Amino acid sequence: MTGDKLNRLFSAMSPEQYELLVGMENSDPLTASFVKKRVIHAGLSGRAIQPEEWQTTWQKLMRQPAEKGKRVAYLHIPFCLKRCLYCGFFQNVSAEEWETAYIDRLICELEMSAEDRYINSGLVHAVFIGGGTPSTLSPHNAARLLQAIRFYLPLANDYELTLEARIHDLVPSKMEAWLENGVNRISIGVQSFNTLVRQTVGRLDAKEVILERLQQLSHYEQAAVIIDLMYGLPYQDWEVWLEDLALLSTAAVDGWDLYQLNVYENSILKRAIDTGLLPPAASTAEQGRMFAAAEAILADNLFSRISVCHWAKSNRERNMYNTLTKNGNAVLPFGCGAGGSINGVSLSLERKLDQYIASIDKGEKPIKGMRQPHAVHGLQNAILGQIKQGYLAIRPLAAQYGADVLEIEPLLKLWEARGLMHFGSSAARLTVAGQFWYMNIAQAVLECLNALITGEQVVQANMSYG
């Protein structure tokens, strides 16, 4: 009977583990379905490849033909002008001398693989330059890198090339260097339009400067302009949040992401709140209500929904890179701190700048970690792609990946009873509450299916939270 294996799995858990995984009965699914939010990147890791095998494994991958489907590339720029208080991923302070040395090596890394069979047996449909803060690069270094990308990677005719930026860097010399060298999508970390909220967490520019520079960028008409907003920041009360949302209608942007604030243990923000220098960030319950308000307002304005946290305002926004990666397409990684996945093998690159440079100078791919595909790799990608879009069609997945997938259906029915999903004729769709808790739902589904299919236990160690 469907669900018997799942029930046996649940009966072997402690009450605490069951509650962390499945959630809790409650009268308000939006604010109290789980103990807390799961980590930002859901998924399961495969077997680690040993360091002595990294270079030979990489070379073997590069000798293989590209897998079917569209591919993307990710390039990491590990520099920021300053560290934002909420950031748990800061690497290096910007300095043009270091940036020049780094871009020299990053171009070299692109060149090292340019003739490999894997690179040349398929097209690259999207490139994302992230960080760090890529817009800190000087116009000269940005132009050099962008020219190398277009020279060494086989870009599709309709490629998307995204560069992450901050408002402070939206000046003519930089914008022209980006746009003249192939950037057609710019993703900007606004976080909030409110001057106090922004400057409290380390952003530099006031609201008036943001709106003016977004308008100036839009005049070039060569790139989609996307912004990130965060909810739950210190001083970001309801009035501020509603103003942030209202400005989306009038600001010169083509789309936006809405992200929940995570207060990381090692962040300056956590220390500032703990010592009373800043007021507390919004609680998870308050953040849930902020998300629901945003969903309702944006729906009323008829903005196009691309994923559970991303909206398009114009048809210029394709969100190609994010859509392809969430659906498990290959990601070619380049640069200090980058990560990717090729033919199911996941890899992360060296995060320490001096060690990255040393590896490139030796002619080696600067690998820091490598893992074989997980046993449920394909199924995992399909589930993550669906849930990111706000639904889960379990029966087609069972037809493709095996009947054990159906064992998860009683869990989905339980979540439906708790207000996180509702079943239609072909799929279980996430409610607004389910969308807010989508990472918890995704990770729980993956962990349960992994245990059902492979026989591995769902262990407490998997219960990682942000």
C-alpha positions as CSV (number, residue, x, y, z in Angstrom):
1,M,0.0,0.0,0.0
2,T,1.3,3.5,-0.9
3,G,2.8,5.1,2.1
4,D,3.7,2.0,4.1
5,K,7.4,2.5,3.6
6,L,7.1,6.2,4.5
7,N,5.2,5.3,7.7
8,R,8.0,2.9,8.7
9,L,10.5,5.6,8.0
10,F,8.6,8.0,10.2
11,S,8.1,5.5,13.0
12,A,11.9,5.1,13.2
13,M,12.4,8.8,13.8
14,S,12.5,10.6,17.2
15,P,9.7,13.0,17.8
16,E,12.1,15.9,17.4
17,Q,13.5,14.7,14.1
18,Y,9.9,14.1,12.8
19,E,8.9,17.6,13.7
20,L,12.0,19.1,12.1
21,L,11.4,17.1,8.9
22,V,7.6,17.1,8.5
23,G,6.6,20.2,10.5
24,M,3.9,20.8,13.1
25,E,0.2,21.0,13.3
26,N,-0.9,24.6,13.8
27,S,-3.6,27.1,13.2
28,D,-1.4,29.4,11.0
29,P,0.6,27.5,8.3
30,L,2.2,30.8,7.1
31,T,4.0,31.5,10.4
32,A,4.3,28.2,12.3
33,S,4.5,25.2,10.0
34,F,8.1,24.4,10.9
35,V,10.4,25.1,13.7
36,K,12.5,27.3,11.5
37,K,13.5,27.8,7.8
38,R,15.9,25.2,6.2
39,V,19.2,26.2,4.7
40,I,19.0,28.2,1.5
41,H,20.3,25.5,-0.8
42,A,18.2,22.3,-0.6
43,G,19.7,19.1,-2.0
44,L,21.6,15.9,-1.2
45,S,25.3,15.4,-1.7
46,G,26.8,12.4,-3.4
47,R,30.0,10.5,-2.5
48,A,33.1,12.7,-2.1
49,I,35.9,12.2,-4.6
50,Q,39.3,12.2,-3.0
51,P,41.7,15.1,-3.6
52,E,44.3,13.0,-5.5
53,E,41.6,12.2,-8.1
54,W,40.4,15.8,-8.7
55,Q,42.6,16.7,-11.6
56,T,42.2,13.4,-13.4
57,T,38.5,13.5,-12.9
58,W,38.3,17.0,-14.3
59,Q,40.4,16.1,-17.3
60,K,38.1,13.0,-17.9
61,L,35.0,15.2,-17.8
62,M,36.5,17.6,-20.3
63,R,37.3,14.8,-22.7
64,Q,33.7,13.7,-22.7
65,P,31.0,15.2,-25.0
66,A,28.6,17.6,-23.4
67,E,25.4,16.1,-22.0
68,K,22.1,16.8,-23.6
69,G,20.3,20.0,-22.7
70,K,21.3,23.6,-22.3
71,R,24.4,24.5,-20.4
72,V,25.3,27.6,-18.3
73,A,28.5,29.0,-16.9
74,Y,29.2,30.7,-13.6
75,L,32.1,33.0,-13.0
76,H,32.9,34.3,-9.5
77,I,34.4,37.7,-8.6
78,P,35.6,37.4,-5.0
79,F,35.9,41.2,-4.2
80,C,33.7,43.7,-2.5
81,L,34.3,47.4,-1.6
82,K,33.1,46.7,1.9
83,R,31.4,43.9,3.8
84,C,27.6,44.2,4.2
85,L,26.5,43.5,7.8
86,Y,24.2,40.6,6.8
87,C,26.7,38.8,4.5
88,G,28.1,35.5,5.5
89,F,30.2,35.0,2.4
90,F,32.6,37.9,2.2
91,Q,36.0,37.0,0.7
92,N,38.3,40.0,-0.2
93,V,38.3,43.8,-0.1
94,S,38.5,45.3,-3.6
95,A,41.9,46.6,-4.7
96,E,42.7,47.1,-8.3
97,E,46.1,45.5,-8.2
98,W,44.6,42.3,-6.8
99,E,41.7,42.5,-9.2
100,T,44.0,42.8,-12.2
101,A,46.1,39.8,-11.1
102,Y,42.9,37.9,-10.5
103,I,41.4,38.7,-13.9
104,D,44.6,37.6,-15.5
105,R,44.2,34.2,-13.9
106,L,40.4,34.0,-14.6
107,I,41.0,34.6,-18.3
108,C,43.7,31.9,-18.1
109,E,41.3,29.5,-16.6
110,L,38.8,30.1,-19.4
111,E,41.6,29.6,-21.9
112,M,42.8,26.3,-20.3
113,S,39.5,24.6,-21.2
114,A,38.7,26.4,-24.4
115,E,39.8,23.5,-26.7
116,D,38.4,20.7,-24.6
117,R,35.8,18.5,-26.2
118,Y,33.2,19.1,-23.5
119,I,33.4,22.9,-23.9
120,N,33.1,22.7,-27.7
121,S,30.4,20.0,-28.1
122,G,27.6,22.2,-27.0
123,L,26.5,25.8,-26.6
124,V,26.5,27.9,-23.4
125,H,23.0,29.5,-23.1
126,A,23.6,31.6,-20.1
127,V,26.5,33.1,-18.2
128,F,26.3,34.5,-14.7
129,I,29.0,36.7,-13.2
130,G,28.4,36.7,-9.4
131,G,30.3,37.4,-6.3
132,G,31.3,39.2,-4.2
133,T,30.5,42.3,-6.2
134,P,31.5,42.0,-9.9
135,S,30.7,45.6,-10.6
136,T,33.7,46.6,-8.4
137,L,35.9,45.7,-11.3
138,S,37.5,48.6,-13.1
139,P,36.0,49.3,-16.6
140,H,39.3,47.9,-18.1
141,N,39.2,44.7,-16.2
142,A,35.5,44.2,-16.7
143,A,36.0,44.6,-20.5
144,R,38.9,42.2,-20.5
145,L,36.9,39.5,-18.8
146,L,33.8,40.0,-20.9
147,Q,35.8,39.8,-24.1
148,A,37.4,36.6,-22.9
149,I,34.0,35.0,-22.1
150,R,32.8,35.7,-25.6
151,F,36.0,34.5,-27.1
152,Y,36.5,31.2,-25.1
153,L,33.0,30.1,-24.5
154,P,30.7,28.9,-27.3
155,L,27.8,31.2,-26.5
156,A,24.4,30.6,-28.1
157,N,23.0,33.3,-30.4
158,D,20.3,34.2,-27.8
159,Y,22.7,33.9,-24.8
160,E,21.9,35.6,-21.5
161,L,24.9,37.3,-19.8
162,T,24.2,38.5,-16.3
163,L,26.5,40.7,-14.2
164,E,25.8,41.3,-10.5
165,A,26.1,44.9,-9.5
166,R,25.5,47.5,-6.8
167,I,23.9,50.9,-7.2
168,H,27.2,52.7,-6.3
169,D,28.8,51.2,-9.4
170,L,26.2,52.4,-11.8
171,V,28.3,55.1,-13.4
172,P,28.7,55.7,-17.2
173,S,32.3,54.4,-17.5
174,K,31.4,51.0,-15.9
175,M,28.0,50.6,-17.5
176,E,29.3,51.3,-21.0
177,A,32.2,48.7,-20.5
178,W,29.6,46.1,-19.5
179,L,27.1,46.8,-22.2
180,E,29.6,47.3,-25.0
181,N,31.0,43.8,-24.2
182,G,28.0,41.6,-24.2
183,V,26.2,42.1,-20.8
184,N,22.5,41.9,-21.5
185,R,21.2,41.4,-17.9
186,I,22.2,43.3,-14.8
187,S,21.2,42.1,-11.3
188,I,21.5,44.7,-8.7
189,G,21.5,44.2,-4.9
190,V,19.1,47.0,-3.8
191,Q,17.8,45.1,-0.7
192,S,15.6,48.1,0.3
193,F,14.9,51.5,-1.2
194,N,14.8,53.0,2.3
195,T,17.9,55.0,3.1
196,L,18.1,54.2,6.8
197,V,17.5,50.5,6.3
198,R,20.2,50.4,3.5
199,Q,22.9,52.3,5.3
200,T,22.3,50.5,8.6
201,V,23.3,47.2,6.9
202,G,26.2,48.7,4.9
203,R,24.7,49.8,1.6
204,L,26.0,53.2,0.5
205,D,23.4,55.1,-1.5
206,A,20.2,56.8,-0.6
207,K,16.8,56.1,-2.1
208,E,16.9,59.1,-4.5
209,V,20.3,57.9,-5.8
210,I,18.9,54.4,-6.4
211,L,16.0,55.6,-8.4
212,E,18.1,58.0,-10.4
213,R,20.8,55.5,-11.3
214,L,18.2,52.8,-12.3
215,Q,16.7,55.3,-14.6
216,Q,20.0,56.2,-16.1
217,L,20.8,52.5,-16.7
218,S,17.5,51.9,-18.3
219,H,18.2,54.7,-20.9
220,Y,20.9,52.4,-22.5
221,E,18.1,49.9,-23.4
222,Q,20.6,47.1,-23.9
223,A,20.1,45.0,-20.8
224,A,17.3,43.8,-18.6
225,V,17.6,45.4,-15.1
226,I,16.8,43.1,-12.2
227,I,16.9,44.0,-8.5
228,D,17.0,42.0,-5.3
229,L,14.9,43.1,-2.3
230,M,15.2,41.6,1.2
231,Y,12.5,41.4,3.8
232,G,13.0,41.3,7.5
233,L,15.9,43.8,7.8
234,P,16.4,45.9,10.9
235,Y,14.3,49.1,10.8
236,Q,12.3,47.6,7.9
237,D,8.8,47.9,9.5
238,W,5.5,47.4,7.6
239,E,5.5,51.0,6.3
240,V,8.9,50.6,4.9
241,W,8.2,47.2,3.3
242,L,5.0,48.4,1.7
243,E,6.9,51.4,0.3
244,D,9.6,49.1,-1.1
245,L,6.9,47.0,-2.8
246,A,5.1,50.1,-4.2
247,L,8.3,51.4,-5.7
248,L,8.6,48.3,-7.8
249,S,5.8,49.6,-10.0
250,T,7.5,52.9,-10.8
251,A,11.2,52.1,-10.6
252,A,13.0,51.5,-14.0
253,V,13.4,47.7,-13.6
254,D,12.4,44.6,-15.5
255,G,12.1,42.2,-12.7
256,W,13.0,41.4,-9.1
257,D,13.7,38.7,-6.5
258,L,12.4,38.8,-3.0
259,Y,14.6,37.2,-0.4
260,Q,14.1,36.5,3.2
261,L,16.9,37.9,5.5
262,N,19.0,35.2,7.0
263,V,21.0,36.3,10.1
264,Y,24.1,34.1,9.8
265,E,25.9,33.2,13.0
266,N,29.3,34.5,11.7
267,S,27.8,37.8,10.4
268,I,28.5,41.3,11.7
269,L,24.7,41.8,11.7
270,K,24.3,39.0,14.3
271,R,26.8,40.6,16.6
272,A,25.3,44.1,16.1
273,I,21.8,42.8,17.1
274,D,23.1,40.7,20.0
275,T,25.0,43.6,21.5
276,G,22.1,46.0,21.0
277,L,23.7,48.2,18.4
278,L,20.8,47.4,16.0
279,P,17.2,46.4,16.7
280,P,16.2,42.8,16.1
281,A,15.5,41.6,12.6
282,A,12.0,40.4,11.9
283,S,11.0,37.0,13.3
284,T,10.3,34.1,11.0
285,A,6.5,34.7,11.6
286,E,6.9,38.3,10.7
287,Q,8.8,37.5,7.6
288,G,6.1,35.0,6.6
289,R,3.5,37.8,6.8
290,M,5.8,40.1,4.8
291,F,6.1,37.5,2.1
292,A,2.3,37.0,1.9
293,A,1.7,40.7,1.7
294,A,4.2,41.0,-1.2
295,E,2.6,38.0,-3.0
296,A,-0.9,39.5,-2.8
297,I,0.2,43.0,-3.9
298,L,2.3,41.8,-6.8
299,A,-0.5,39.5,-7.9
300,D,-3.0,42.4,-7.9
301,N,-0.6,44.3,-10.1
302,L,-0.6,41.4,-12.6
303,F,3.2,41.0,-12.6
304,S,4.4,37.8,-14.1
305,R,5.5,35.1,-11.6
306,I,8.6,33.2,-12.7
307,S,9.3,31.3,-9.5
308,V,8.3,31.3,-5.9
309,C,10.6,34.3,-5.2
310,H,11.0,35.9,-8.7
311,W,8.8,38.2,-10.7
312,A,9.1,39.8,-14.2
313,K,7.7,43.3,-14.9
314,S,8.6,43.2,-18.6
315,N,9.2,40.6,-21.3
316,R,12.9,41.6,-21.2
317,E,13.4,39.5,-18.1
318,R,14.0,35.8,-19.1
319,N,15.8,34.6,-15.9
320,M,17.4,32.0,-18.0
321,Y,20.4,31.2,-15.8
322,N,18.4,30.6,-12.7
323,T,15.7,28.6,-14.5
324,L,18.3,26.3,-16.1
325,T,20.3,25.7,-13.0
326,K,17.2,24.9,-10.8
327,N,16.2,22.3,-13.4
328,G,19.6,20.5,-13.1
329,N,21.3,21.7,-16.3
330,A,25.1,21.6,-16.3
331,V,27.0,24.5,-14.8
332,L,30.5,25.3,-15.8
333,P,32.4,26.9,-12.9
334,F,35.2,29.4,-13.3
335,G,36.9,31.6,-10.7
336,C,37.8,31.7,-7.0
337,G,34.8,30.4,-5.0
338,A,32.8,29.2,-8.0
339,G,30.8,26.0,-8.0
340,G,29.2,23.9,-10.7
341,S,28.1,20.5,-11.9
342,I,29.2,18.6,-15.1
343,N,27.7,15.3,-16.1
344,G,26.3,15.0,-12.6
345,V,29.7,15.5,-10.9
346,S,29.5,18.5,-8.6
347,L,32.6,20.6,-7.9
348,S,33.6,23.7,-5.9
349,L,36.7,25.8,-6.6
350,E,39.3,27.2,-4.2
351,R,38.0,30.1,-2.1
352,K,41.4,31.4,-0.9
353,L,42.7,33.9,-3.5
354,D,46.4,33.1,-3.1
355,Q,45.7,29.3,-3.5
356,Y,43.5,29.9,-6.5
357,I,46.2,31.9,-8.2
358,A,48.8,29.3,-7.4
359,S,46.7,26.5,-8.9
360,I,46.2,28.5,-12.1
361,D,49.9,29.3,-12.3
362,K,50.6,25.5,-12.2
363,G,48.1,24.9,-15.0
364,E,45.6,23.1,-12.8
365,K,41.9,23.5,-12.4
366,P,41.7,25.1,-8.9
367,I,39.4,22.5,-7.4
368,K,38.6,22.5,-3.6
369,G,36.0,19.7,-3.6
370,M,34.3,17.2,-5.9
371,R,31.4,14.7,-5.5
372,Q,30.0,11.9,-7.6
373,P,26.4,12.2,-8.6
374,H,24.0,11.3,-5.8
375,A,21.9,8.1,-6.3
376,V,18.8,10.2,-6.9
377,H,20.6,13.0,-8.8
378,G,18.1,13.2,-11.7
379,L,15.1,12.9,-9.5
380,Q,16.5,15.5,-7.1
381,N,16.9,18.0,-10.0
382,A,13.4,17.4,-11.2
383,I,11.9,17.9,-7.7
384,L,13.9,21.1,-7.0
385,G,13.0,22.5,-10.4
386,Q,9.3,21.9,-9.8
387,I,9.1,23.1,-6.2
388,K,11.0,26.3,-7.2
389,Q,8.1,26.8,-9.7
390,G,5.6,26.3,-6.9
391,Y,4.3,22.8,-7.6
392,L,5.1,19.1,-7.3
393,A,3.7,16.6,-9.9
394,I,4.5,13.3,-8.2
395,R,2.9,10.8,-10.6
396,P,4.8,11.8,-13.7
397,L,8.0,11.6,-11.6
398,A,7.0,8.1,-10.5
399,A,6.5,7.0,-14.1
400,Q,10.0,8.2,-14.9
401,Y,12.0,7.3,-11.7
402,G,10.1,4.4,-10.2
403,A,7.1,3.6,-8.1
404,D,8.9,4.4,-4.8
405,V,8.3,8.0,-5.6
406,L,4.6,7.5,-5.0
407,E,5.4,6.6,-1.4
408,I,5.8,10.3,-0.7
409,E,2.2,11.2,-1.6
410,P,0.8,10.8,1.9
411,L,3.3,13.4,3.1
412,L,2.0,15.8,0.5
413,K,-1.6,15.0,1.6
414,L,-0.5,15.8,5.2
415,W,0.9,19.1,4.1
416,E,-2.4,19.8,2.2
417,A,-4.3,19.3,5.4
418,R,-2.0,21.7,7.1
419,G,-2.5,24.4,4.5
420,L,0.9,24.2,2.6
421,M,-0.4,22.6,-0.6
422,H,-3.6,21.9,-2.5
423,F,-4.0,19.1,-5.0
424,G,-5.3,19.7,-8.5
425,S,-5.9,17.2,-11.3
426,S,-2.2,16.9,-12.2
427,A,-0.1,18.4,-9.4
428,A,0.1,19.5,-5.8
429,R,0.5,23.3,-5.9
430,L,2.1,25.2,-3.0
431,T,-0.1,27.7,-1.2
432,V,1.3,31.1,-0.2
433,A,2.3,29.5,3.1
434,G,3.9,26.6,1.2
435,Q,5.8,29.0,-1.0
436,F,7.2,30.7,2.1
437,W,8.4,27.3,3.5
438,Y,9.4,25.9,0.1
439,M,13.0,25.1,1.1
440,N,11.7,23.0,4.1
441,I,9.3,21.2,1.8
442,A,12.0,20.6,-0.8
443,Q,14.6,19.2,1.6
444,A,12.1,17.0,3.4
445,V,10.9,15.5,0.1
446,L,14.4,14.8,-1.0
447,E,15.5,13.3,2.3
448,C,12.5,11.0,2.5
449,L,12.8,9.9,-1.1
450,N,16.5,9.3,-0.7
451,A,15.8,7.0,2.3
452,L,13.0,5.2,0.5
453,I,14.9,4.6,-2.7
454,T,18.4,3.9,-1.4
455,G,17.7,2.6,2.1
456,E,19.8,5.3,3.7
457,Q,18.4,6.7,6.9
458,V,17.2,10.2,7.4
459,V,19.7,11.3,10.0
460,Q,19.9,14.2,12.4
461,A,23.0,15.5,10.6
462,N,20.9,16.2,7.6
463,M,18.7,18.7,9.5
464,S,20.7,21.8,8.7
465,Y,19.1,25.1,9.1
466,G,19.9,28.7,8.3
